[in-house]
């Protein structure tokens, strides 16, 4: 990555922010153009705004029902 720094957490705050933002931008630029968030959201939006935008574009929905498992006491052991 950078000489003397193994992970982004080892970098000073501003460098760490720049590296993480660059990774985010690179990841988002791999999406097709019609699925990419607007530049305003990428650079100035909050993480919540970006998540809401991605949920809308990719039509992600919360699961409608919870999955429950029943384990009998004799199965534990």
N, C-alpha and C positions, 0 to 999 in steps of 0.2 A: 504494500500500500504506500506508505511514506516511510522513509528511513527513520528507524527508532520508534515507530508506532505500529503496533500489531493490529489494533482494532480501532474503530472510530471513537470509542469511549476514552481511549488514551490521549486523544487530541484535545487541544484547548477548545472551549465551548464554541467559539466562532468557526473554527476549522471543522469541528465535528458536525455542526449544523450544515455547513456547506457540503460536506461529503454526503451526509444523509439526504439532503435536498437533491443533490446530483443523482444519487441512486434512485430516488423517487421519480425524478424527471425521466431518467433513462428507462425505468420500468414502464412508466405511462406512455412513453413514445413508442413502445413496442406494440401498443394497441392500434387497431385500424383507425384511420383518421376520423371516421364518423363516430367512434366510440371514445375518443380522447376527451378529457375534460377541457374546458376553456382555459386559456392562459391565466386569466384572472383568478380562477380557483386554484390552479397549480401553484402560482407564486404568492398570492395574497390571501387565499382562503384558509379556513381552519380545517383541521383534520375531520371534524364533524361535517362540514360542508362538502368536502371531497367524498366522504363516505356516503352521504345522502345522494350526491350526484351519481356515484357508481351504482348504488342500489337502484336508482331510477333507470339508468341506461342499460344495465344488465338484468333488470327485472328480478332482482334478488328479493325473496320474501322470507319472512320468518316461518319456521315450520308450523303447520296448522295444529299438530298434536304432539304431545310429549310421548316418548317411548318409555315404557315402564317394564322392568324385568321383575319377575317373581322368582325368588330362590328359596327352595325349601331348606329347612334346617338340616335335614339329612344330606343335602348336597354339599354342605360346607364341611370341609374337614380335612 
